[in-house]
């Protein structure tokens, strides 16, 4: 494998890690919004 391929691969792995982290944050936000929505629906008949 050439140096360029290694560098490129490292960058891909880094980007993948960043996307996984972003996804976890988004999933947490979605769960929070779902809970808020349930509470709101409970208040509004």
N, C-alpha and C positions, 0 to 999 in steps of 0.2 A: 504494500500500500504506500502511496506517495505521501509526502508531507501535506500536500493540499487536501487529499482525501481525509487524512486524520483530522486536520483542522476543521474541515467541513462537517465531519461526523461529530466532533465535539460540539460544534455549534448546534447541530440538529438535536443532540441529546439535551443540551442546555435549553433550547427552545421548547422541547417536549416537556421538560421539567417545569418550565414557566407556565406552559398551558395547563398542566395538571394542577399546579398551584392555583391558577386562575379559576379552573373548574371547581375546585374545592370551595373557594371563596363564594362563587356563584351559587353552588348547591346550598351552602349555609344561608345565604341571603334568601333563596327561594323557600327554604324551610321556615325561616323567620316570617316571610310574607304570608305563607300558608297559615301559620298560627295566627297572625294578625287578622287575616281574612276570616278565619273561623270565629274569632272573638267578635269581629264586626258583625258577622252574620247572626251571632247569638244575641247581640244587642238590638239589631234591627229585625223586627218581627216580619 
